[in-house]
Structures are given as structure tokens and as C-alpha cells.
Amino acid sequence: MIPNITINLIAPVFYKLLYMSITALVVGVIIMLIRQFADKRFSPFWKYSMWVLVLVALVIPWRPQSHLAVMHTTERIQQISFRTEYENARTEYFEAYQSFSGDIVSPESSEQAIEAKANVDSLHVKTLIFDGLLPTLWIFGVAVIGLFMLFSRLRLGRKIRNSTVPFETNRYETTLQNCKSKLNMKLRVRIIMQSYVKTPALFGFFRPKIILPENADSLSDRHLEYVILHELYHLKRCDSIINTLLLALQTVYWFNPLTWFLFKFIREDMELANDAAVLKGMDAENQKEYSLSLVEVLAGYSNPTLAPRLLCMVDSENNMERRINMIKLGEFFKRRKWVIAVTWMLVIAVTATLFLTVGAANHSEIPSLYIITVDGNSLKERVIETVRGNYHWNSGTLIPNHPSNLRLKLFCLLRFIIDRFDKTDLTVFF
């Protein structure tokens, strides 16, 4: 027996999320293709901003209607359920071996009953899997992964606290205050020197801390300023909140591991966009120095597997090279900023219109198509399918029907009542 909460709440949410993850995956693939073939044509800000479409697809369940929607074929995923069909099949099975007067007929002697029993068994398996097992596995996975993420976050905080090392407070506090003044930032931020995480990172957003590796003492004053500026820009741009959102989405969408790859690329482009924010207004010499500071602080990049995702930090050798290339292209992006902005806004608008919308509803649509058969022995009533458009059945053929839904149903009901008392054969669809 499947609990009602699973059928009525968990299963609909799961299949809604499945539909949303497929939409996000399609949008993400498009962004990755653009990223692959036009990476040096668009600035880091616009590449990062396009990932908003993926977040919208994963977070917001509502979709506006559009005749240009191309994802309408996947909309049926949201209605996956065999429970109603199973209940109707059970009713049909019990009625199949009962006479119209209520006399019991042996199921073995009725071919109709045998077919009905096979249909009930098949639908019972389907409803157990699709209405019970899969949604239950999903919610169990969310709970397990959520607890794992929370435990890992607490463990990382403890590791950082236990690995703190003494450092020259005045030098770092002075640099930090100078950087905060440049950004007009009033928020209290602490600096922690430790030996566990080997690269600079931002930790937390309620009580943010800039985590520096123990070899940060070897940095020059200018390079140290660039490092702290970089982390403060992460804080100013709310990247810590975005990273926490990505972790939450990874937990909810654990059943679709392809979305995890999308989150990796989002984090990489986050770093590029943050570099661009730091470099804004710098001359060529300072940009070169900033690039050197990146190479210096990330040369020993080696962190626990989960640490980069729990911290506002992600990098690799390939992305390190990409970040430096984007810095070199800074002047090119400045010269073409309006062309890039207009082009990218069009790309975002077209992508959202095609993939983040649903097909426009037909107002003449009949919600459900029913079959009622009266043959003197049995009465069967079941939902056959949803039909888009105004149609009715006649001798097994679907024919357009112009009367309104209400008039059509009243007409069919009247015909059913008349035939019910006449005890004649009749099949009515509405």
C-alpha cells in the first residue's frame, strides 16, 4: 500500500522537478556550446549572466505560455501517474465478473475478466514503481545527501579552526581595510590564516571570513591586496549565496547528475566574472600584476574534493589558463561592449522564449474524454485520454465537435439516461 502523502505530494513534486531538470539540461547544453565555440567573443559578465536561465529553469516551476515553445513534448512528464488508471482498472475487473443483476460469475469463465486481471496486475506494478518507489527513493536521497552536505560543512569549519596559524595581524588588517574602503563596504570581515585549505577562499556569508593559506606571508603587498580584493568582490556580488543555492540544487536534483556538471561550469564562469569586476578600471600594468598574483596563489592548488564546492572557490589548471586569457582580452571586450551586450541579450531572450515557456493552451480543449457503455449486463466508465481540441467519438472515429463542453456533456447524459431505461446498447463519448 502506497502512503497517500507519497501519491498526492511527493510524486507530483518529483515529476515536476524531473521535467524542470530536463529543461535546465537542454538550456545548459546550449550555453555550453556557445561557451565552447564563442568563448573569446563574449565578456565573462555575459557568459556568467546566461547561467541565470539554468537557475530559473531549476528554481521557478511556473512557465509562461508561448506558441514558440519547443519543450511542450516533455510537459507530460509532470503528469506521470498510474494510480487513477489502476483504480479504474480494478473497478472494471470487479465489474467484469458480476452480472448486471449482481449475480457472481466465475472469473475463469470470462475472457474479459482474465484480460482485466492482467491489466490490473500490470498497472499495479507501474503504480508501485512510478507512484511509490521512484518518488520515495528521491526524497530519501535528498535527505541523505542533505545531511552529508551539512556534516561536510561542519567538518570543514572544524578543520579550518583547528588548522589556524598565527600571522602578522597589522599587515593583513590594514590591507583589508584599504580594500573595503575601495569597495565602500561596511560589513565586518575577518581574515583567517590556516594550513588546511591551500588557496584563498571566502567562507560563510552571515559572518564572512577570508581564508588564506599559510604561505600567504610570501605574497607582496600588491599581490596580497589583489587576493583580498578578489574575495571581497565575491562577497559584494553575493557569490557565496549563489554557491549555497547551487549546493541546495545539487541536493534536490541528485537524481540527474548531468546538472552537477552544469554547476561546475557555473562556478568556473563565476570566477571569470569576479576577475572582470576586480580588473574594472585597472590599467594594463595592474592587470598583468593581477594575473601574476593568480598564478602565484593558485600554483599549489590542492584541496579536499568537496572543499571547493563548500567554499566560494573552484579552479583547475584549465580554468586557470582560461582566466588569464580572459584578462588578456579585457581591452577587446571593452571596445565591443555594446555589440556584445545587445547580441547576448538577444541570445538570452530567444533561449528563454524557446525553452522556458510552455505551449499555449487551446481554449476549446475538452479536459477529459470518457467512454460509457451500457450493454444490458455491465456499466463501464473510465477516462481514456485528454484530447486537445473540441472532438467527440463516433463509431471509433474522432470527429470535430463544435458545441460547447457543457452542451455536449448534457446531451450525452440525456442519451445515457434514456438508453439506461430502454436497456438497449449504446456507446456515448464526451
Buried (B, 14 or more C-beta within 10 A) or exposed (E): EBEEEBBEEBBBBBBBBBBBBBBBBBBBEBBEEBBEEEBEBBBBBBBBBBBEBBBBBBEEEEBEEBEEBEBEEBBEBBEBBBBBBBBBBBBBBEBBBBEEEEEEBEBEEBEBBBEBBEBBEEBBEBBBEBBBEBBBEBBEBBEEBBEEBEEBBEEBBEBBEEBBEEBEEEEBEEBBEEBBEEBEBEEEBBBBBBBBBBBBBBBBBEEBBBBBBBBBBEBEEBBBBBBBBBBBBBBBBEBBEBBBBBBEBBBBBBBBEEBBEBBBBBBBBBBBBBBBBBBEEBEEEBBEBBBBBBEBBBEEBEBBEBBBBBBBBBBEEEBBEBBBEBBEBBEEBEEBEEEBBEBBEEBBEEBBBBBBBBBEEEEBEBEEBBBBEBEEEBEBEBEEEEBEEBBBBEEEEEEEBEEEBEEBBEBBEEBBEEBEEEEEEBBBBB
